[in-house]
């Protein structure tokens, strides 16, 4: 069996980092780890090719070679997923689809043409799919029936199928599931509330495989809450620190965690000793009433600002997510979020508008209350530029205006530079340098030259740029690499904030009155939706093409 593993494109999002990737000559941020694991679960006598359409399209020879197409994708990829299914079916190829989008919404119209749906976690459902294909069955739906796999049986992903030079960061996974029960989160729907982990030898074997393939630099542990099973994490970190030391620190790590990490100083120190350098926190909002209403109680147990400061002071740069549109939210939430981000010196702060993801507790509550919007707008797209897919408790135009105001304010060049500088003043320098991939020197020099030209010479904030650069170079030179990484991200954020403004305004222009506010009133004009005027779009130099 000749199998084409196909990963669809995603639209530009906050996390796609397009402008920053263009600077360093990479085509995508992360590889499709799910499909690499699927590849390892398929029979060894099947022939496999992987095409990540983030990197480039499927060519004619590959389409002609394939006998079966397997796709996986997230909600944000649903549009291109449907297009890739259509292309495969037009060539008479059978199509199987799995992944988070299919598992959460198997009834979605984008999946109607698929022959097979491989749902839930593949360690359970892929063997059943393989058996059906080899028995000659031409269609089927394969579900786990509520069973969750033991991750100690999960195979080593097939990293050798990748073009490593196309990616900025590699991905591995240690755990699935989260112990908390946030109302809006689909992680517990997909993976459950009991965090399951691989063994330490399993994860170290994955790192050994990447090391043998020549990978050096950033590795993202894609766990939705890395510290969900602290007992197993502590065991991992002890051996990982020794592995890193023995291999002379080939990798630095990024992951996601709950904010109660700040209360566990030994765990924080163990992560830093392993050369973790960034952690994403779902802070959501500084408004405690909204956190309680969304059942994000773990964020109410200690002061949020102190928690961020504690993590930063240990040497982990905090990235964070924030949400507008919670029920009972008071006006001015966008300004409160922006003020918190600046006070906490969080350079990379994703601000989005709440969407009810399929089958979450929020989705079911809103359905009972008759507040989900009708038709296609009922389904979330997972893109930060999309507004609520339900009727909120205050005017949607007011929420949208606050969202735009906060995003424009946070990624205005002067404000962003100051926040990066404040972060570097608080961030503990790394204890160990990380090895670089071969051939990176010219790419890095080119990126540096472009940053010096754009931010050091062309923009009105250039004096601030040189002041901050000089201070860090003289007083904290070990943070120069992190400083430039954060400045490179601004090349993406500047372009993305114009897209946010354009798309949100376009949605408001056609929004029906019933979807605009809890009282059914007509949507407010955007300029009247808040007492703080939304800044107009700001011209900027376009980022270099990634081609």
HUSUL-V727018 format. One record per residue. N is the residue number from 1. PHI is phi in radians with two decimals (none if undefined). D_FIRST is the distance of its C-alpha to the first C-alpha in Angstrom with 1 decimal. Layout:
N|PHI|D_FIRST + N|PHI|D_FIRST
This chain:
1|none|0.0 + 2|-1.75|3.8 + 3|-2.02|6.2 + 4|-1.70|9.8 + 5|-1.59|12.3 + 6|-2.15|15.4 + 7|-1.96|19.0 + 8|-1.31|21.7 + 9|-1.33|25.2 + 10|-2.01|28.3 + 11|-1.20|31.8 + 12|-1.10|34.5 + 13|-2.30|35.7 + 14|-0.96|38.2 + 15|-1.58|35.6 + 16|-1.31|33.7 + 17|0.96|36.5 + 18|-0.94|35.8 + 19|-1.12|39.2 + 20|-1.22|39.1 + 21|-1.13|35.7 + 22|-1.07|36.9 + 23|-1.05|39.8 + 24|-1.77|37.7 + 25|1.26|35.1 + 26|-1.86|32.1 + 27|-1.68|29.7 + 28|-2.67|28.9 + 29|-1.32|30.5 + 30|-2.31|27.7 + 31|-1.44|23.9 + 32|-1.41|21.5 + 33|-1.05|21.9 + 34|-1.03|20.2 + 35|-1.21|16.8 + 36|-1.14|17.3 + 37|-1.28|17.9 + 38|-0.99|14.9 + 39|-1.00|12.8 + 40|-1.27|14.8 + 41|-1.55|14.2 + 42|-1.40|10.4 + 43|-1.02|9.3 + 44|-1.16|10.2 + 45|-1.52|7.7 + 46|-1.42|4.9 + 47|-1.57|6.1 + 48|-2.16|8.5 + 49|-2.30|11.3 + 50|-1.92|14.2 + 51|-2.18|16.7 + 52|-1.70|20.0 + 53|-1.28|21.9 + 54|-1.11|25.1 + 55|-1.58|24.7 + 56|-3.13|23.7 + 57|-1.34|21.8 + 58|-1.30|18.4 + 59|-1.51|19.1 + 60|-1.07|18.4 + 61|-1.12|16.2 + 62|-1.21|13.8 + 63|-1.03|13.8 + 64|-1.18|13.3 + 65|-1.26|10.3 + 66|-1.25|8.4 + 67|-1.92|6.5 + 68|-2.64|7.4 + 69|-2.03|10.5 + 70|-2.05|12.1 + 71|-2.08|15.8 + 72|-2.46|18.7 + 73|-2.94|22.3 + 74|-1.76|26.0 + 75|-0.97|28.7 + 76|-1.12|29.9 + 77|-1.75|26.6 + 78|-1.05|26.6 + 79|-1.16|27.7 + 80|-1.27|25.0 + 81|-0.99|22.4 + 82|-1.08|23.4 + 83|-1.15|23.4 + 84|-1.19|19.9 + 85|-1.07|18.8 + 86|-1.08|20.9 + 87|-1.12|19.5 + 88|-1.14|15.9 + 89|-1.16|17.3 + 90|-1.09|19.5 + 91|-1.69|16.6 + 92|1.31|15.3 + 93|-1.66|12.3 + 94|-1.21|11.8 + 95|-2.22|13.2 + 96|-2.07|13.7 + 97|-2.28|16.8 + 98|-2.48|18.6 + 99|1.77|21.3 + 100|-1.07|25.1 + 101|-1.13|25.7 + 102|-1.11|23.5 + 103|-1.18|24.8 + 104|-1.47|28.4 + 105|-2.42|28.3 + 106|-1.10|25.6 + 107|-1.51|28.0 + 108|-1.05|28.1 + 109|-1.06|28.0 + 110|-1.10|25.6 + 111|-1.76|22.8 + 112|-1.07|23.8 + 113|-1.47|21.0 + 114|-1.20|18.2 + 115|-1.45|16.2 + 116|-2.22|15.7 + 117|-2.01|18.3 + 118|-1.82|17.5 + 119|-1.77|21.2 + 120|1.13|23.5 + 121|-1.55|22.5 + 122|-1.14|18.9 + 123|-1.01|19.9 + 124|-1.69|20.8 + 125|-1.57|18.5 + 126|-1.17|15.0 + 127|-0.98|15.0 + 128|-1.17|16.1 + 129|-1.10|13.5 + 130|-1.05|10.7 + 131|-1.07|12.8 + 132|-1.16|13.2 + 133|-1.10|9.7 + 134|-1.26|9.2 + 135|-1.51|12.7 + 136|1.57|12.0 + 137|-1.25|14.0 + 138|-1.74|14.0 + 139|-2.81|16.1 + 140|2.87|17.8 + 141|-2.11|19.9 + 142|-2.09|19.6 + 143|-2.15|22.8 + 144|-1.56|24.4 + 145|1.10|27.7 + 146|1.52|29.9 + 147|-1.33|28.5 + 148|-1.99|28.2 + 149|-1.29|26.1 + 150|-1.36|27.9 + 151|-1.21|26.9 + 152|-1.20|27.6 + 153|-1.68|24.2 + 154|-1.24|22.4 + 155|-1.42|20.4 + 156|-1.18|21.2 + 157|-1.00|19.6 + 158|-1.50|17.4 + 159|-1.06|20.4 + 160|-1.19|19.3 + 161|-1.34|16.9 + 162|-1.55|20.1 + 163|-1.58|22.7 + 164|-1.06|25.5 + 165|-1.18|28.2 + 166|-1.40|27.3 + 167|-1.92|28.4 + 168|-1.48|31.8 + 169|-2.45|31.0 + 170|-1.59|28.3 + 171|-2.33|27.5 + 172|-2.39|27.3 + 173|-2.32|28.1 + 174|-1.87|30.5 + 175|-2.43|31.3 + 176|-2.34|30.5 + 177|1.75|33.3 + 178|-2.56|36.9 + 179|-1.34|40.1 + 180|-1.58|41.9 + 181|-2.37|42.0 + 182|-1.01|42.5 + 183|-1.09|42.7 + 184|-1.61|40.6 + 185|-1.59|37.8 + 186|-1.68|34.3 + 187|-1.09|33.2 + 188|-1.24|34.9 + 189|-1.23|33.3 + 190|-1.37|29.7 + 191|-2.15|30.3 + 192|1.53|33.6 + 193|-1.73|37.0 + 194|-1.79|36.5 + 195|-1.12|35.1 + 196|-1.84|32.5 + 197|-2.26|31.9 + 198|-1.33|29.8 + 199|-1.45|31.8 + 200|-1.02|33.6 + 201|-1.03|31.7 + 202|-1.05|28.4 + 203|-1.14|29.7 + 204|-1.13|31.3 + 205|-1.13|28.1 + 206|-1.15|26.5 + 207|-1.15|29.5 + 208|-1.07|29.4 + 209|-1.11|25.9 + 210|-1.12|27.1 + 211|-1.09|30.2 + 212|-1.15|28.5 + 213|-1.36|26.5 + 214|1.72|29.9 + 215|-1.23|30.2 + 216|-2.46|33.8 + 217|2.01|35.5 + 218|-1.38|34.7 + 219|-2.29|32.3 + 220|-1.77|32.2 + 221|-1.41|32.0 + 222|-1.41|30.6 + 223|-0.92|32.1 + 224|-1.29|34.1 + 225|-2.59|37.0 + 226|-0.99|36.7 + 227|-1.71|39.9 + 228|-1.07|39.1 + 229|-1.98|39.0 + 230|-1.19|41.8 + 231|-1.03|42.0 + 232|-1.24|38.5 + 233|-1.13|38.9 + 234|-1.08|42.1 + 235|-1.11|40.5 + 236|-1.08|37.7 + 237|-1.11|40.3 + 238|-1.07|42.4 + 239|-1.33|39.6 + 240|-1.14|38.2 + 241|-1.06|41.6 + 242|-1.18|41.8 + 243|-1.06|38.3 + 244|-1.08|39.3 + 245|-1.08|42.6 + 246|-1.14|41.2 + 247|-1.65|38.7 + 248|1.11|41.5 + 249|0.94|40.2 + 250|-1.33|37.0 + 251|-2.21|36.1 + 252|-2.03|38.0 + 253|-2.13|36.8 + 254|-2.17|36.9 + 255|-2.69|36.3 + 256|-2.07|37.5 + 257|-2.68|40.2 + 258|-1.43|42.9 + 259|-1.22|46.3 + 260|-1.22|47.8 + 261|-0.94|46.4 + 262|-1.08|49.8 + 263|-1.48|51.6 + 264|-2.02|49.8 + 265|-1.03|51.3 + 266|-1.04|49.9 + 267|-1.17|46.4 + 268|-0.99|47.0 + 269|-1.12|48.4 + 270|-1.17|45.5 + 271|-1.13|43.0 + 272|-1.11|45.2 + 273|-1.13|45.5 + 274|-1.47|41.6 + 275|1.32|41.9 + 276|-1.21|40.8 + 277|-2.23|42.4 + 278|-2.48|41.4 + 279|-2.48|41.0 + 280|-1.65|40.4 + 281|-2.04|42.7 + 282|-1.50|42.6 + 283|-1.37|46.3 + 284|1.30|46.1 + 285|-2.88|49.9 + 286|-1.40|53.2 + 287|-1.47|54.6 + 288|-1.11|54.8 + 289|-1.11|55.3 + 290|-1.17|52.0 + 291|-1.10|50.2 + 292|-1.13|51.8 + 293|-1.09|50.9 + 294|-1.56|47.2 + 295|1.12|47.4 + 296|-1.63|46.7 + 297|-1.21|49.5 + 298|-1.10|48.4 + 299|-1.54|49.5 + 300|-1.87|53.0 + 301|-1.52|53.9 + 302|-2.68|55.1 + 303|-1.04|56.1 + 304|-1.12|53.1 + 305|-1.10|54.8 + 306|-1.12|55.9 + 307|-1.11|52.3 + 308|-1.09|50.9 + 309|-1.05|53.8 + 310|-1.09|53.2 + 311|-1.15|49.5 + 312|-1.12|50.3 + 313|-1.12|53.2 + 314|-1.40|51.0 + 315|2.00|48.8 + 316|-1.81|45.9 + 317|-1.30|45.8 + 318|-1.52|45.4 + 319|-1.91|43.2 + 320|-2.61|43.7 + 321|-1.99|42.8 + 322|-2.33|45.4 + 323|-2.30|45.5 + 324|-1.93|48.0 + 325|1.97|48.5 + 326|-1.16|49.0 + 327|-1.04|51.2 + 328|1.35|54.8 + 329|-1.16|54.3 + 330|-1.57|57.6 + 331|-0.95|58.1 + 332|1.60|57.8 + 333|-1.09|54.6 + 334|-1.10|53.1 + 335|-1.17|56.1 + 336|-1.17|56.1 + 337|-1.13|52.5 + 338|-1.05|53.3 + 339|-1.11|56.4 + 340|-1.13|54.5 + 341|-1.04|51.8 + 342|-1.18|54.7 + 343|-1.14|56.7 + 344|-1.48|53.7 + 345|0.95|52.7 + 346|-1.76|49.1 + 347|-1.09|47.8 + 348|-1.71|44.3 + 349|-2.14|45.1 + 350|-1.49|42.7 + 351|-1.93|44.8 + 352|-2.42|43.1 + 353|-1.81|44.1 + 354|-1.01|43.1 + 355|-2.22|40.2 + 356|-1.45|39.5 + 357|-1.41|35.8 + 358|-0.98|34.2 + 359|1.18|35.2 + 360|-1.32|37.4 + 361|-1.06|40.9 + 362|-1.10|42.2 + 363|-1.00|40.1 + 364|-1.19|41.3 + 365|-1.12|44.9 + 366|-1.15|45.0 + 367|-1.11|43.5 + 368|-1.09|46.2 + 369|-1.47|48.8 + 370|1.20|47.5 + 371|-1.88|47.0 + 372|-1.23|43.4 + 373|-1.23|43.4 + 374|-1.51|42.2 + 375|1.11|39.2 + 376|-1.15|36.7 + 377|-1.21|39.3 + 378|-1.23|38.8 + 379|-1.74|35.5 + 380|-1.23|35.6 + 381|-1.84|33.7 + 382|1.26|34.1 + 383|-1.88|35.9 + 384|-1.17|39.4 + 385|-1.43|40.8 + 386|-1.61|40.4 + 387|-1.43|43.3 + 388|-1.01|43.6 + 389|-1.77|41.6 + 390|-2.62|44.5 + 391|-1.39|48.3 + 392|-1.43|49.8 + 393|-1.52|53.2 + 394|-2.42|54.7 + 395|-0.94|54.4 + 396|-1.09|51.0 + 397|-1.12|52.7 + 398|-1.16|54.6 + 399|-1.09|51.5 + 400|-1.09|49.8 + 401|-1.14|52.9 + 402|-1.16|53.1 + 403|-1.05|49.4 + 404|-1.10|50.0 + 405|-1.08|53.2 + 406|-1.14|51.7 + 407|-1.17|48.8 + 408|-1.09|51.1 + 409|-1.15|53.5 + 410|-1.20|51.1 + 411|-1.93|49.4 + 412|-1.15|52.6 + 413|-0.93|52.7 + 414|-1.12|56.0 + 415|-1.11|55.1 + 416|-1.16|51.7 + 417|-1.01|53.3 + 418|-1.14|55.9 + 419|-1.23|53.3 + 420|-1.06|51.3 + 421|-1.10|54.6 + 422|-1.09|55.6 + 423|-1.10|52.3 + 424|-1.14|52.7 + 425|-1.25|56.3 + 426|-1.67|55.1 + 427|-1.33|51.9 + 428|-1.16|52.3 + 429|-1.11|51.1 + 430|-1.14|48.1 + 431|-1.45|49.0 + 432|-2.39|46.5 + 433|-1.22|45.1 + 434|-1.86|41.3 + 435|-1.11|39.7 + 436|-1.94|38.3 + 437|-1.16|35.3 + 438|-1.11|36.2 + 439|1.42|37.1 + 440|-1.36|38.1 + 441|-0.92|41.8 + 442|-1.05|41.8 + 443|-1.10|39.8 + 444|-1.17|42.1 + 445|-1.14|45.2 + 446|-1.12|44.1 + 447|-1.09|43.4 + 448|-1.09|46.8 + 449|-1.08|48.6 + 450|-1.18|47.2 + 451|-1.11|48.2 + 452|-1.10|51.7 + 453|-1.21|52.1 + 454|-1.29|50.9 + 455|-1.59|52.3 + 456|-1.63|55.0 + 457|-2.21|56.6 + 458|-1.55|55.5 + 459|-1.50|55.5 + 460|-1.06|58.7 + 461|-1.50|57.6 + 462|-1.09|57.8 + 463|-1.14|60.9 + 464|-1.10|59.2 + 465|-0.97|56.2 + 466|-1.21|58.4 + 467|-1.08|60.5 + 468|-1.16|57.5 + 469|-1.06|55.8 + 470|-1.10|59.1 + 471|-1.09|59.7 + 472|-1.18|56.3 + 473|-1.07|56.5 + 474|-1.46|59.9 + 475|-1.85|59.6 + 476|-2.45|55.9 + 477|-1.05|54.2 + 478|-1.14|51.4 + 479|-1.75|50.2 + 480|-1.05|50.1 + 481|-1.10|46.3 + 482|-1.15|45.9 + 483|-1.03|48.6 + 484|-1.23|46.8 + 485|-1.07|43.4 + 486|-1.17|45.2 + 487|-1.18|46.9 + 488|-1.09|43.6 + 489|-1.10|42.3 + 490|-1.10|45.3 + 491|-1.13|44.0 + 492|-1.40|41.2 + 493|-1.11|43.5 + 494|-1.08|46.1 + 495|-1.23|43.7 + 496|-1.19|42.1 + 497|-1.19|45.4 + 498|-1.21|46.1 + 499|-1.17|42.9 + 500|-1.00|43.9 + 501|-1.05|47.3 + 502|-1.10|46.0 + 503|-1.30|43.4 + 504|-1.18|45.7 + 505|-1.10|48.6 + 506|-1.14|46.4 + 507|-1.17|45.4 + 508|-1.13|49.0 + 509|-1.15|50.2 + 510|-2.03|48.3 + 511|-1.22|48.4 + 512|-1.14|49.9 + 513|-1.02|53.0 + 514|-1.18|51.6 + 515|-1.71|48.9 + 516|-1.64|51.3 + 517|-2.71|53.5 + 518|-1.08|54.1 + 519|-1.63|57.2 + 520|1.35|55.5 + 521|-1.22|57.7 + 522|-1.08|56.8 + 523|-1.10|54.9 + 524|-1.27|57.3 + 525|-1.01|57.4 + 526|-1.01|55.5 + 527|-1.16|58.7 + 528|-1.67|60.5 + 529|-1.38|57.9 + 530|-2.66|59.2 + 531|-1.34|62.3 + 532|-1.74|60.5 + 533|-1.09|59.5 + 534|-1.36|55.9 + 535|-1.09|56.0 + 536|-1.20|55.0 + 537|-1.04|52.0 + 538|-1.89|52.7 + 539|-1.10|51.9 + 540|-2.64|50.0 + 541|-1.24|48.6 + 542|-1.18|44.9 + 543|-1.15|42.5 + 544|-1.11|40.9 + 545|-1.16|37.7 + 546|-1.42|34.6 + 547|-1.24|33.4
